């Protein structure tokens, strides 16, 4: 698998971006269970306590992402970074979605640590993962009104993509359908995205790796630093 590529244009505009990619092979994903559900419930409780007295948008790391989204032409009240979207859902008294074990775990960590985290099926990826500034012509396969729909990013939008199209729009707002993690996923990669101010990136990566080993003791993990190292 080719190494991920970060466009120099992205780093020039957002020099404080740093991230980690974890490649996990020989996984045994499964349906949500009592363990993953407990992680989600714990994350919900932590979020409600953390944001009891102020809005998620006022958190320093969420504010940094809102500023970045605005800078590349996205309205941050309409397209929330993935961590803010999950936290806002919880603060409004809704539960986090139960999807499958891997997705539950990274969503729980995303809420707990106020950090955008995404997971993709490595076997569904085509070529290298790239963080690019969109031309607007790239394809993004999603669901609209319950049916498959091909969309396109805005011109200038920062997107994760591979050779087949956009895998995540607006940096970490919404993932495509093609590479979603499912119970059949056996090889995956996870993206942890951080902007200053954020100092816990390596710690969160280690926590995620611990859960992956708990799920699949025989899995192999590879961690790569990307962006500002």
C-alpha positions as CSV (number, residue, x, y, z in Angstrom):
1,X,0.0,0.0,0.0
2,X,1.5,3.3,-1.0
3,X,2.2,5.8,1.8
4,X,-0.4,8.6,2.3
5,X,0.3,11.9,0.7
6,X,-0.4,15.4,2.1
7,X,-0.7,18.1,-0.6
8,X,1.9,20.9,0.0
9,X,-1.0,23.3,-0.7
10,X,-2.8,21.9,2.3
11,X,0.2,22.3,4.6
12,X,0.9,25.8,3.3
13,X,-2.6,26.9,4.2
14,X,-2.8,24.9,7.4
15,X,0.7,24.6,8.8
16,X,-0.5,23.5,12.2
17,X,-2.1,20.4,11.0
18,X,-0.7,17.1,12.3
19,X,-2.2,13.7,12.1
20,X,-1.7,10.0,12.6
21,X,-2.7,7.1,10.4
22,X,-2.9,3.6,11.8
23,X,-3.0,0.7,9.4
24,X,-4.5,-2.4,11.0
25,X,-4.4,-5.7,9.3
26,X,-5.9,-9.1,10.2
27,X,-8.8,-7.7,12.2
28,X,-11.9,-9.5,13.3
29,X,-14.6,-6.8,13.3
30,X,-18.0,-7.7,14.8
31,X,-21.4,-6.2,15.6
32,X,-21.8,-3.8,18.5
33,X,-21.6,-5.6,21.8
34,X,-21.8,-4.8,25.5
35,X,-18.2,-3.6,25.6
36,X,-18.5,-1.2,22.7
37,X,-21.8,0.0,24.0
38,X,-20.3,0.7,27.4
39,X,-17.6,2.8,25.7
40,X,-20.2,4.8,23.9
41,X,-22.3,5.3,27.1
42,X,-19.2,6.4,29.0
43,X,-18.3,8.9,26.2
44,X,-21.9,10.3,26.3
45,X,-21.6,10.9,30.0
46,X,-18.2,12.6,29.7
47,X,-19.4,14.8,26.9
48,X,-22.5,15.9,28.8
49,X,-20.4,16.8,31.8
50,X,-17.7,18.5,29.8
51,X,-20.1,20.7,27.9
52,X,-22.6,21.3,30.7
53,X,-21.6,25.0,31.0
54,X,-20.4,25.9,27.5
55,X,-21.1,25.1,23.8
56,X,-19.0,22.5,21.9
57,X,-18.1,25.3,19.4
58,X,-16.3,27.1,22.2
59,X,-13.9,24.2,22.9
60,X,-10.4,25.3,21.7
61,X,-9.9,22.3,19.3
62,X,-13.4,22.5,17.9
63,X,-12.9,26.2,17.4
64,X,-9.7,25.6,15.5
65,X,-11.5,23.2,13.1
66,X,-14.3,25.7,12.7
67,X,-11.8,28.3,11.7
68,X,-10.2,25.9,9.2
69,X,-13.5,24.9,7.6
70,X,-14.4,28.6,7.2
71,X,-11.0,29.2,5.6
72,X,-11.6,26.6,2.8
73,X,-15.1,27.9,2.2
74,X,-17.3,25.5,4.2
75,X,-19.9,26.8,6.7
76,X,-19.0,25.2,10.0
77,X,-22.5,25.4,11.3
78,X,-23.7,23.3,8.3
79,X,-20.8,20.9,7.9
80,X,-19.4,20.1,11.4
81,X,-16.2,18.3,11.9
82,X,-16.9,14.7,12.9
83,X,-16.0,15.1,16.6
84,X,-18.2,18.2,17.0
85,X,-21.1,16.5,15.1
86,X,-21.0,13.5,17.6
87,X,-20.6,15.7,20.6
88,X,-23.4,18.1,19.5
89,X,-25.7,15.1,19.1
90,X,-25.0,14.0,22.7
91,X,-25.4,17.4,24.2
92,X,-28.8,17.6,22.5
93,X,-29.7,14.5,24.6
94,X,-29.4,12.0,21.8
95,X,-27.4,8.8,21.9
96,X,-24.3,8.0,19.8
97,X,-25.1,5.6,17.0
98,X,-24.3,1.9,17.4
99,X,-22.7,0.9,14.1
100,X,-20.2,-2.0,14.6
101,X,-17.4,-2.7,17.1
102,X,-14.7,-0.7,15.2
103,X,-16.8,2.3,14.4
104,X,-18.2,2.4,17.9
105,X,-14.8,2.4,19.5
106,X,-13.3,5.2,17.3
107,X,-16.5,7.3,17.7
108,X,-16.3,6.9,21.5
109,X,-12.6,8.0,21.5
110,X,-13.5,10.9,19.2
111,X,-16.0,12.2,21.7
112,X,-13.9,11.4,24.8
113,X,-10.9,13.3,23.4
114,X,-12.6,15.9,21.2
115,X,-10.6,14.7,18.2
116,X,-11.9,13.9,14.7
117,X,-11.2,10.2,14.0
118,X,-12.2,8.2,11.0
119,X,-11.9,4.6,9.9
120,X,-12.0,3.1,6.5
121,X,-11.9,-0.4,4.9
122,X,-8.4,-0.7,3.5
123,X,-9.4,-3.5,1.1
124,X,-11.9,-1.0,-0.5
125,X,-9.3,1.7,-1.0
126,X,-7.8,2.3,-4.4
127,X,-4.2,3.5,-4.4
128,X,-2.8,5.9,-1.8
129,X,-4.7,8.0,0.7
130,X,-4.3,11.7,-0.1
131,X,-5.3,14.9,1.6
132,X,-5.9,17.3,-1.2
133,X,-7.6,20.6,-2.1
134,X,-10.6,19.6,-4.3
135,X,-11.1,20.9,-7.8
136,X,-14.8,20.1,-7.5
137,X,-14.7,17.4,-10.1
138,X,-13.9,14.5,-7.7
139,X,-16.7,12.0,-7.1
140,X,-18.1,11.3,-3.7
141,X,-20.5,8.3,-3.3
142,X,-23.0,8.8,-0.6
143,X,-26.7,8.3,0.3
144,X,-29.4,10.8,-0.4
145,X,-33.1,10.3,0.4
146,X,-32.2,6.6,1.2
147,X,-30.7,6.0,-2.3
148,X,-27.1,5.9,-3.6
149,X,-26.1,9.3,-4.8
150,X,-22.9,10.6,-6.5
151,X,-21.9,14.0,-5.1
152,X,-18.9,16.3,-5.6
153,X,-16.9,18.5,-3.1
154,X,-16.9,22.2,-3.4
155,X,-14.0,23.9,-5.2
156,X,-11.2,24.5,-2.7
157,X,-12.6,22.0,-0.1
158,X,-10.0,20.0,1.8
159,X,-10.8,16.3,1.2
160,X,-9.4,12.9,1.9
161,X,-9.4,10.8,-1.3
162,X,-7.8,8.0,-3.2
163,X,-7.6,7.0,-6.9
164,X,-11.4,6.1,-7.0
165,X,-12.7,9.3,-5.4
166,X,-13.3,11.3,-2.2
167,X,-13.3,9.1,0.9
168,X,-14.1,11.9,3.3
169,X,-15.5,15.3,2.5
170,X,-14.6,18.6,4.3
171,X,-11.4,17.0,5.8
172,X,-13.4,14.9,8.4
173,X,-17.0,15.8,8.0
174,X,-18.6,12.9,6.2
175,X,-17.2,9.6,4.9
176,X,-18.1,7.9,1.6
177,X,-20.1,4.7,1.4
178,X,-17.5,2.7,-0.5
179,X,-14.9,2.5,2.2
180,X,-17.1,2.3,5.3
181,X,-16.1,-0.2,8.0
182,X,-18.5,-3.1,8.2
183,X,-18.6,-6.3,10.1
184,X,-16.8,-8.0,7.2
185,X,-13.9,-5.6,7.4
186,X,-10.6,-7.4,7.9
187,X,-8.1,-4.7,7.1
188,X,-8.6,-1.0,7.9
189,X,-6.9,2.3,8.4
190,X,-7.8,5.0,10.9
191,X,-7.1,8.7,10.5
192,X,-6.7,11.0,13.6
193,X,-6.7,14.7,12.6
194,X,-5.5,17.5,14.9
195,X,-5.0,21.2,14.7
196,X,-3.4,23.3,17.3
197,X,-4.2,23.6,20.2
198,X,-4.0,19.8,20.7
199,X,-1.4,17.9,22.6
200,X,-2.8,14.3,23.0
201,X,-2.5,12.9,19.5
202,X,0.0,10.2,20.3
203,X,-1.9,9.2,23.5
204,X,-5.2,8.8,21.7
205,X,-3.5,6.8,18.9
206,X,-2.0,4.4,21.6
207,X,-5.5,4.1,23.2
208,X,-7.0,3.2,19.9
209,X,-4.3,0.6,19.2
210,X,-5.0,-0.9,22.6
211,X,-8.6,-1.5,21.7
212,X,-7.7,-2.9,18.3
213,X,-5.4,-5.4,20.0
214,X,-8.2,-6.3,22.4
215,X,-10.5,-7.0,19.5
216,X,-7.9,-8.9,17.4
217,X,-4.8,-10.0,19.3
218,X,-3.3,-11.3,16.1
219,X,-3.7,-8.0,14.2
220,X,-0.6,-6.1,12.9
221,X,-0.5,-2.3,13.4
222,X,1.5,0.3,11.6
223,X,1.5,3.9,12.8
224,X,2.5,6.8,10.6
225,X,2.8,10.5,11.5
226,X,1.5,12.9,8.8
227,X,1.4,16.6,8.4
228,X,3.5,18.7,10.8
229,X,5.7,16.1,12.5
